[in-house]
Amino acid sequence: MKAQLTPGKYVVAVSGGVDSMVLLDLLHGLPDVELVVAHFEHGIRKDSDEDRKLVEAAAKKYGLPFVFARGNLGAGVSEATARTVRYNFLRQVQKEQNAQAIITAHHQDDVLETAIFNLMRGTGRKGLSALQSTENLTRPLLHIYKDEILAYAREHHIKWREDSTNNDETYKRNFIRRQIMPRLNPQQKAALAAFVSRAQTSNAAIDAMLDELIKSGGATMGRQWFIMLPHQVSREVMAAWLRAHDVRDFDRPLIERLVIAAKVALPGKLIDVNADLVLHVQKHSLELRKRSPRKNR
């Protein structure tokens, strides 16, 4: 089993679980690759300090710098909050270390779990291909299944720690991992993986076309043209328009609200997008504009 990286400096996220411990073992000897081991202690479990000690010892064994932080999030924290805080930490380390990207240990089973998770949430087409490598986030194990990772860990006597919260099925992702994934046979997994791969290809093509469309209009879009779009297409266009203006923290209800307002609101209506932007609905056009600063009272 191998992992490939282009030469450069990276921050590798290591939790202490089997996936990231195997990832670290695979990466540490790659030529022309400089690694910084980063560990975030969420503060959810009482024994989480043992995870940190294991990762720190592994970093020392491989002769790699080690950076960590504690979150003290508490046992009731949501998956989304924990993920946000963890990635904020990793991005900060990346900036401080002047690294070209963050590396995580997501694998093929995670790809399938994420697709199922997003289908259950009712997300759109992009939810099927959400787990990919990007310019600043590298996932070199996406082609490898969990069984292969476990086999490698046992063969190479790699130590890891099991996160007890992974058994808590009140977390939807754990329910998928423990109740749905084991019921899929190899052929069904392969079929789902092929479906996700096709979605990735299609989404890349659709996104490229949307980007070209959005760039031609900038912050302004023809309203009559937008009104004539099928509703599903108009949602995709609205989402692409927001992303083109560096808006990432939107959800489906916001997109729906903006699309409906863009089509039916009276001219002059201002619709909140986020803390910085509003959608200005005019008779013949739609405009994303900066929110006017509030006057002191």
C-alpha positions as CSV (number, residue, x, y, z in Angstrom):
1,M,0.0,0.0,0.0
2,K,1.4,3.4,-1.0
3,A,0.6,7.1,-0.8
4,Q,1.9,9.6,-3.2
5,L,2.7,13.3,-2.6
6,T,4.3,16.0,-4.7
7,P,7.5,17.4,-3.1
8,G,6.8,20.2,-0.6
9,K,5.9,20.9,3.0
10,Y,2.7,19.6,4.5
11,V,0.7,19.6,7.8
12,V,-0.5,16.1,8.4
13,A,-3.5,15.7,10.7
14,V,-3.0,12.8,13.1
15,S,-5.8,11.9,15.6
16,G,-4.2,8.7,16.9
17,G,-6.7,6.5,15.2
18,V,-5.6,3.7,12.9
19,D,-6.3,5.7,9.7
20,S,-4.0,8.6,10.5
21,M,-1.4,6.5,12.2
22,V,-1.1,4.4,9.1
23,L,-1.0,7.6,7.0
24,L,1.8,9.0,9.0
25,D,3.8,5.7,8.6
26,L,3.3,5.8,4.9
27,L,4.3,9.4,4.4
28,H,7.2,9.9,6.8
29,G,9.8,8.4,4.4
30,L,8.7,10.0,1.2
31,P,11.5,11.8,-0.7
32,D,11.5,15.7,-0.8
33,V,8.5,15.8,1.5
34,E,8.6,17.8,4.8
35,L,5.9,17.0,7.4
36,V,4.6,18.7,10.4
37,V,2.4,16.5,12.6
38,A,-0.7,18.3,13.9
39,H,-3.0,16.9,16.6
40,F,-6.1,18.5,17.9
41,E,-7.5,17.4,21.2
42,H,-11.2,18.1,21.2
43,G,-11.7,17.7,24.9
44,I,-14.8,15.4,24.4
45,R,-13.4,12.3,26.1
46,K,-11.7,12.1,29.5
47,D,-8.9,9.9,28.0
48,S,-8.2,12.0,25.0
49,D,-4.8,13.0,26.4
50,E,-3.6,9.5,25.7
51,D,-4.3,10.1,22.0
52,R,-2.1,13.1,22.1
53,K,0.7,11.2,23.9
54,L,0.6,8.4,21.3
55,V,0.8,10.9,18.3
56,E,3.5,12.9,20.0
57,A,5.6,9.7,20.5
58,A,5.1,8.7,16.9
59,A,6.2,12.2,15.7
60,K,9.3,11.9,17.8
61,K,10.0,8.3,16.5
62,Y,9.9,9.6,12.9
63,G,11.9,12.8,13.8
64,L,9.1,15.1,12.8
65,P,7.9,18.4,14.5
66,F,4.7,18.1,16.5
67,V,2.1,20.8,17.1
68,F,-1.1,20.3,19.1
69,A,-4.0,22.3,20.7
70,R,-6.8,21.6,23.1
71,G,-10.4,22.5,22.4
72,N,-12.3,21.6,25.6
73,L,-15.5,21.2,23.6
74,G,-17.3,19.0,26.0
75,A,-19.2,15.7,25.5
76,G,-22.4,17.2,23.9
77,V,-20.7,19.0,21.0
78,S,-22.0,18.4,17.5
79,E,-20.0,16.7,14.7
80,A,-20.2,19.9,12.7
81,T,-18.8,22.1,15.5
82,A,-16.0,19.7,16.2
83,R,-15.0,19.5,12.6
84,T,-15.1,23.3,12.2
85,V,-12.9,23.9,15.2
86,R,-10.4,21.1,14.2
87,Y,-10.0,22.5,10.6
88,N,-9.6,26.0,12.0
89,F,-6.7,24.7,14.0
90,L,-5.2,22.9,11.0
91,R,-5.4,25.9,8.8
92,Q,-3.8,28.1,11.4
93,V,-0.9,25.6,11.7
94,Q,-0.6,25.5,7.9
95,K,-0.3,29.3,7.8
96,E,2.2,29.4,10.7
97,Q,4.3,26.7,9.1
98,N,4.0,28.1,5.6
99,A,2.9,24.7,4.4
100,Q,1.4,24.2,0.9
101,A,-1.4,21.9,2.1
102,I,-3.0,19.9,4.9
103,I,-3.1,16.1,4.7
104,T,-5.9,14.0,6.2
105,A,-6.4,10.2,6.3
106,H,-9.8,10.0,4.7
107,H,-10.1,6.8,2.7
108,Q,-12.5,5.1,0.2
109,D,-15.0,4.0,3.0
110,D,-15.2,7.6,4.1
111,V,-16.0,8.6,0.5
112,L,-18.9,6.2,0.5
113,E,-20.1,7.1,4.0
114,T,-20.1,10.8,3.1
115,A,-22.1,10.1,0.0
116,I,-24.7,8.2,2.0
117,F,-24.7,10.8,4.8
118,N,-25.4,13.6,2.3
119,L,-28.1,11.6,0.5
120,M,-29.8,11.1,3.9
121,R,-29.6,14.9,4.5
122,G,-31.1,15.6,1.1
123,T,-28.2,17.6,-0.2
124,G,-27.8,18.3,-3.9
125,R,-25.5,16.9,-6.6
126,K,-22.3,18.1,-4.9
127,G,-23.0,16.1,-1.8
128,L,-22.2,12.9,-3.7
129,S,-18.7,14.1,-4.4
130,A,-18.0,16.2,-1.3
131,L,-14.9,14.2,-0.2
132,Q,-12.1,15.0,-2.6
133,S,-8.6,16.4,-2.5
134,T,-8.3,20.2,-3.1
135,E,-5.5,22.6,-3.6
136,N,-5.1,23.2,0.1
137,L,-6.3,19.8,1.4
138,T,-4.7,16.6,0.3
139,R,-6.3,13.1,0.9
140,P,-3.8,10.5,-0.5
141,L,-5.8,7.5,0.8
142,L,-9.0,8.1,-1.0
143,H,-8.4,5.1,-3.2
144,I,-7.8,2.7,-0.3
145,Y,-10.5,0.8,1.7
146,K,-10.5,0.6,5.5
147,D,-9.8,-3.2,5.4
148,E,-6.5,-2.5,3.6
149,I,-5.6,0.1,6.2
150,L,-6.3,-2.3,9.1
151,A,-4.3,-5.0,7.4
152,Y,-1.3,-2.7,6.9
153,A,-1.5,-1.6,10.6
154,R,-1.4,-5.2,11.8
155,E,1.4,-6.2,9.4
156,H,3.6,-3.3,10.4
157,H,2.7,-3.4,14.1
158,I,1.4,0.1,14.2
159,K,-0.1,1.3,17.5
160,W,-3.3,3.2,17.5
161,R,-6.2,4.2,19.8
162,E,-9.9,3.6,19.3
163,D,-12.1,6.6,19.9
164,S,-15.0,5.5,22.1
165,T,-17.2,8.2,20.6
166,N,-17.1,6.2,17.3
167,N,-19.6,3.8,19.0
168,D,-22.2,6.4,19.7
169,E,-24.8,6.0,17.0
170,T,-26.6,9.2,18.0
171,Y,-24.0,10.6,15.6
172,K,-25.4,10.0,12.1
173,R,-22.1,9.2,10.6
174,N,-21.4,6.5,13.2
175,F,-24.8,5.0,12.5
176,I,-23.9,4.8,8.8
177,R,-20.5,3.3,9.6
178,R,-21.8,0.7,12.0
179,Q,-25.3,-0.1,10.6
180,I,-25.3,0.6,6.8
181,M,-21.7,0.1,5.5
182,P,-21.4,-3.5,7.0
183,R,-24.5,-4.5,5.1
184,L,-23.0,-3.6,1.7
185,N,-21.2,-6.5,-0.1
186,P,-18.1,-5.8,-2.2
187,Q,-20.1,-5.6,-5.4
188,Q,-22.5,-3.0,-3.9
189,K,-19.6,-1.0,-2.5
190,A,-17.9,-1.0,-5.9
191,A,-21.2,0.1,-7.6
192,L,-21.6,3.0,-5.1
193,A,-17.9,4.0,-5.6
194,A,-18.4,4.0,-9.4
195,F,-21.6,6.1,-9.0
196,V,-19.7,8.6,-6.8
197,S,-16.8,8.7,-9.4
198,R,-19.3,9.5,-12.2
199,A,-20.8,12.3,-10.0
200,Q,-17.4,13.8,-9.4
201,T,-16.7,13.9,-13.2
202,S,-20.1,15.3,-13.9
203,N,-19.9,17.9,-11.1
204,A,-16.5,19.1,-12.3
205,A,-17.9,19.7,-15.8
206,I,-21.0,21.4,-14.5
207,D,-19.0,23.6,-12.1
208,A,-16.7,24.6,-14.9
209,M,-19.6,25.7,-17.1
210,L,-21.2,27.5,-14.1
211,D,-18.0,29.3,-13.3
212,E,-17.7,30.6,-16.9
213,L,-21.3,31.8,-16.8
214,I,-20.9,33.5,-13.4
215,K,-17.6,35.2,-14.3
216,S,-19.2,36.8,-17.4
217,G,-21.7,38.7,-15.2
218,G,-19.6,39.4,-12.1
219,A,-21.8,40.8,-9.3
220,T,-24.8,41.4,-11.5
221,M,-27.1,38.8,-13.2
222,G,-29.9,39.3,-15.6
223,R,-33.2,38.8,-13.7
224,Q,-35.4,37.7,-16.6
225,W,-32.9,35.1,-17.7
226,F,-32.7,33.8,-14.1
227,I,-36.5,33.7,-13.8
228,M,-36.8,31.5,-16.8
229,L,-34.4,28.9,-15.5
230,P,-35.9,25.6,-14.1
231,H,-36.0,25.7,-10.3
232,Q,-33.4,23.1,-9.8
233,V,-31.0,24.8,-12.3
234,S,-31.6,28.2,-10.7
235,R,-30.5,26.7,-7.3
236,E,-27.3,25.5,-8.8
237,V,-26.6,28.9,-10.4
238,M,-27.3,30.7,-7.2
239,A,-25.0,28.5,-5.2
240,A,-22.2,28.9,-7.9
241,W,-22.8,32.7,-7.8
242,L,-22.3,32.8,-4.0
243,R,-19.2,30.6,-4.2
244,A,-17.7,32.9,-6.8
245,H,-18.1,35.7,-4.2
246,D,-16.3,33.7,-1.5
247,V,-19.5,32.8,0.3
248,R,-19.1,29.3,1.6
249,D,-21.3,29.1,4.7
250,F,-24.7,28.7,3.0
251,D,-27.2,25.9,3.3
252,R,-30.1,24.7,1.2
253,P,-32.8,26.8,3.0
254,L,-30.7,30.0,2.2
255,I,-30.4,29.0,-1.4
256,E,-34.1,28.4,-1.6
257,R,-34.9,31.7,0.0
258,L,-32.6,33.6,-2.4
259,V,-33.9,31.9,-5.5
260,I,-37.5,32.5,-4.6
261,A,-36.8,36.2,-3.8
262,A,-34.8,36.6,-7.0
263,K,-37.8,35.4,-9.0
264,V,-40.8,36.9,-7.2
265,A,-39.7,39.8,-5.0
266,L,-40.6,43.4,-5.8
267,P,-37.9,45.6,-7.3
268,G,-35.8,47.3,-4.6
269,K,-36.0,44.4,-2.2
270,L,-32.8,43.6,-0.2
271,I,-32.3,40.0,0.9
272,D,-29.7,39.1,3.5
273,V,-27.0,36.7,2.3
274,N,-24.6,36.8,5.2
275,A,-23.0,39.4,7.5
276,D,-21.3,41.1,4.5
277,L,-23.5,40.7,1.5
278,V,-27.1,41.3,0.4
279,L,-29.0,40.4,-2.7
280,H,-30.5,43.5,-4.3
281,V,-33.5,42.6,-6.5
282,Q,-34.1,45.1,-9.3
283,K,-36.6,45.1,-12.1
284,H,-34.2,43.7,-14.7
285,S,-31.2,42.5,-12.7
286,L,-30.0,40.9,-9.6
287,E,-27.0,42.2,-7.7
288,L,-24.8,40.9,-4.9
289,R,-23.6,44.0,-3.1
290,K,-21.8,44.8,0.1
291,R,-24.0,45.5,3.1
292,S,-24.1,49.2,3.9
293,P,-22.4,50.0,7.3
294,R,-24.8,50.7,10.1
295,K,-24.8,54.2,11.4
296,N,-24.2,54.6,15.1
297,R,-27.3,55.6,17.0
